[in-house]
Amino acid sequence: HGGLSEDNRFRIYLLGLSIIAAGFILIATSKYGAGVSSDAARNLSTADNLLSGNGFLDMIGAPFVLWPPLYPLVLAAAGWMTHGDTFVAAWYLNLLLYPVNIWLSGWLLYMIFRGRPLYAVAGALILLVSRSMLRIHANVASEPLFETLILLFFFAAAAYLRKASPRALWTMSVLAGLATLQRYPGIA
């Protein structure tokens, strides 16, 4: 049996979907940029305050204690590394995470439906055309990074179930901790 394995054919399919996803998110945000909600404004202002050396303070100068700290830290770090604006950093992060999350979600579906690859093909395509998925990634929001952390956690958990290794356990623990610091439901 020559040619590509089923796994590699599906990887190529997911790569194609991810490229299309990158195009979708670029089109969706090209005119006005990423959307900004009140939560996003709070995260962005906290990231700006971190960059300015003012610490974890939000837009009104109140301590940023009711929300998880990872997202403003990531935005501040991206802003610091690029010498850029935290809004642009958040926008680019979601531009990157949308195709990554499409690929990871599709591969997870493939692992789940290994005996029925058509289900994984259809599921990944449904995720690509999901308006909700696009909308979440087209806004400055902590959900896309949370989704990435959770998907990676699932892969680590699957590896741990295949072979109970300390490495997989540590990976799961770190990802669960990061997910919790990203969004408090991550503790679940």
C-alpha positions as CSV (number, residue, x, y, z in Angstrom):
1,H,0.0,0.0,0.0
2,G,1.8,3.1,-1.3
3,G,1.2,6.8,-0.7
4,L,0.4,8.7,2.4
5,S,-0.9,7.1,5.5
6,E,-4.4,8.0,6.7
7,D,-2.9,10.0,9.6
8,N,-0.8,12.0,7.2
9,R,-3.7,12.6,4.8
10,F,-5.7,13.9,7.7
11,R,-2.9,16.1,8.8
12,I,-2.8,17.7,5.4
13,Y,-6.5,18.1,5.5
14,L,-6.2,19.9,8.8
15,L,-3.4,22.1,7.4
16,G,-5.7,23.1,4.6
17,L,-8.5,23.9,7.0
18,S,-6.1,25.9,9.2
19,I,-4.9,28.0,6.2
20,I,-8.6,28.7,5.3
21,A,-9.2,29.6,9.0
22,A,-6.3,32.0,8.9
23,G,-7.9,33.6,5.8
24,F,-11.3,33.8,7.5
25,I,-10.0,35.5,10.6
26,L,-7.9,37.9,8.5
27,I,-11.0,38.8,6.5
28,A,-13.2,39.1,9.6
29,T,-10.8,41.5,11.3
30,S,-9.2,43.3,8.4
31,K,-11.5,46.4,8.3
32,Y,-11.8,47.3,12.0
33,G,-9.4,45.0,13.8
34,A,-10.4,42.8,16.7
35,G,-13.5,43.5,18.7
36,V,-13.1,44.8,22.2
37,S,-15.6,44.1,25.0
38,S,-15.6,45.6,28.5
39,D,-13.7,42.5,29.8
40,A,-11.2,43.0,26.9
41,A,-10.7,46.6,27.8
42,R,-10.0,45.6,31.4
43,N,-7.4,43.0,30.3
44,L,-5.8,45.4,27.9
45,S,-5.6,48.2,30.4
46,T,-4.1,45.9,33.0
47,A,-1.5,44.7,30.4
48,D,-0.7,48.4,29.6
49,N,-0.3,49.1,33.4
50,L,2.0,46.1,33.7
51,L,4.1,47.4,30.8
52,S,4.2,50.9,32.5
53,G,5.4,49.4,35.7
54,N,2.2,50.1,37.6
55,G,1.4,46.5,38.4
56,F,-1.9,44.7,38.2
57,L,-4.3,47.7,37.9
58,D,-7.2,48.0,35.6
59,M,-8.4,51.0,33.6
60,I,-9.8,52.8,36.7
61,G,-6.8,52.0,38.8
62,A,-8.4,49.2,40.8
63,P,-6.5,46.1,41.6
64,F,-6.9,43.4,39.0
65,V,-7.9,40.7,41.5
66,L,-11.3,39.4,40.3
67,W,-10.0,38.0,37.0
68,P,-7.3,35.4,36.3
69,P,-3.8,37.1,35.7
70,L,-2.4,35.0,32.8
71,Y,-4.0,36.8,29.8
72,P,-2.9,40.3,30.8
73,L,0.6,38.9,31.5
74,V,0.7,37.3,28.1
75,L,-0.4,40.5,26.4
76,A,2.1,42.6,28.4
77,A,4.9,40.1,27.5
78,A,3.9,40.2,23.8
79,G,3.7,44.0,23.9
80,W,7.1,44.2,25.6
81,M,8.8,41.8,23.2
82,T,7.4,43.5,20.1
83,H,7.7,47.1,21.5
84,G,4.1,47.3,20.3
85,D,0.6,48.0,21.4
86,T,-1.2,45.4,23.7
87,F,-4.3,45.6,21.5
88,V,-2.3,44.7,18.4
89,A,-0.6,41.9,20.4
90,A,-4.0,40.5,21.5
91,W,-5.3,40.7,17.9
92,Y,-2.3,38.9,16.5
93,L,-2.4,36.3,19.2
94,N,-6.0,35.4,18.2
95,L,-5.0,35.5,14.5
96,L,-2.5,32.9,15.4
97,L,-4.6,30.8,17.8
98,Y,-7.6,30.5,15.4
99,P,-5.9,28.2,12.9
100,V,-4.0,26.5,15.7
101,N,-7.2,25.7,17.6
102,I,-8.9,24.5,14.4
103,W,-6.0,22.1,13.8
104,L,-5.9,20.9,17.4
105,S,-9.6,20.4,17.6
106,G,-9.6,18.5,14.3
107,W,-6.8,16.3,15.5
108,L,-8.6,15.6,18.7
109,L,-11.7,14.6,16.7
110,Y,-9.5,12.3,14.6
111,M,-8.1,10.6,17.7
112,I,-11.6,10.2,19.1
113,F,-13.1,8.8,15.8
114,R,-10.0,6.9,14.7
115,G,-12.3,4.1,13.4
116,R,-14.6,6.5,11.6
117,P,-12.5,9.2,10.0
118,L,-15.4,10.7,8.1
119,Y,-16.8,11.9,11.5
120,A,-13.5,13.7,12.2
121,V,-13.5,15.2,8.7
122,A,-17.0,16.5,9.1
123,G,-16.4,17.7,12.7
124,A,-13.3,19.7,11.7
125,L,-15.2,21.2,8.8
126,I,-18.1,22.2,11.1
127,L,-15.6,23.9,13.5
128,L,-14.1,25.8,10.6
129,V,-17.5,27.2,9.5
130,S,-18.8,27.8,13.0
131,R,-19.7,31.5,13.4
132,S,-19.3,31.2,17.2
133,M,-15.7,29.9,16.9
134,L,-14.8,32.7,14.4
135,R,-16.5,35.3,16.6
136,I,-14.6,34.3,19.7
137,H,-11.3,34.5,17.9
138,A,-12.2,37.8,16.2
139,N,-12.4,39.6,19.5
140,V,-9.8,40.4,22.2
141,A,-10.7,37.6,24.6
142,S,-9.2,35.1,26.9
143,E,-11.2,32.2,25.5
144,P,-8.9,31.4,22.5
145,L,-5.8,30.9,24.7
146,F,-7.9,29.0,27.2
147,E,-9.1,26.7,24.4
148,T,-5.6,26.1,23.3
149,L,-4.5,25.2,26.8
150,I,-7.5,22.8,27.3
151,L,-6.9,21.1,23.9
152,L,-3.2,20.6,24.8
153,F,-4.3,19.2,28.2
154,F,-6.5,16.6,26.4
155,F,-3.6,15.5,24.3
156,A,-1.4,15.2,27.5
157,A,-4.2,13.3,29.2
158,A,-4.5,10.9,26.2
159,A,-0.8,10.3,26.4
160,Y,-1.0,9.6,30.1
161,L,-3.8,7.1,29.5
162,R,-1.7,5.3,26.9
163,K,1.3,5.2,29.2
164,A,1.3,6.6,32.7
165,S,4.5,8.5,32.4
166,P,5.7,11.3,34.8
167,R,6.2,13.5,31.8
168,A,2.6,13.3,30.7
169,L,1.4,13.8,34.3
170,W,3.6,17.0,34.7
171,T,2.4,18.3,31.3
172,M,-1.2,17.8,32.4
173,S,-0.5,19.5,35.7
174,V,1.2,22.5,34.1
175,L,-1.5,22.9,31.5
176,A,-4.3,22.6,34.1
177,G,-2.5,25.3,36.2
178,L,-2.1,27.6,33.2
179,A,-5.7,27.1,32.2
180,T,-6.8,28.0,35.7
181,L,-4.7,31.2,35.6
182,Q,-6.2,32.0,32.2
183,R,-9.9,31.4,33.1
184,Y,-11.1,30.3,36.5
185,P,-13.2,27.4,35.1
186,G,-9.9,25.9,34.2
187,I,-9.7,24.5,37.7
188,A,-12.4,22.0,36.6
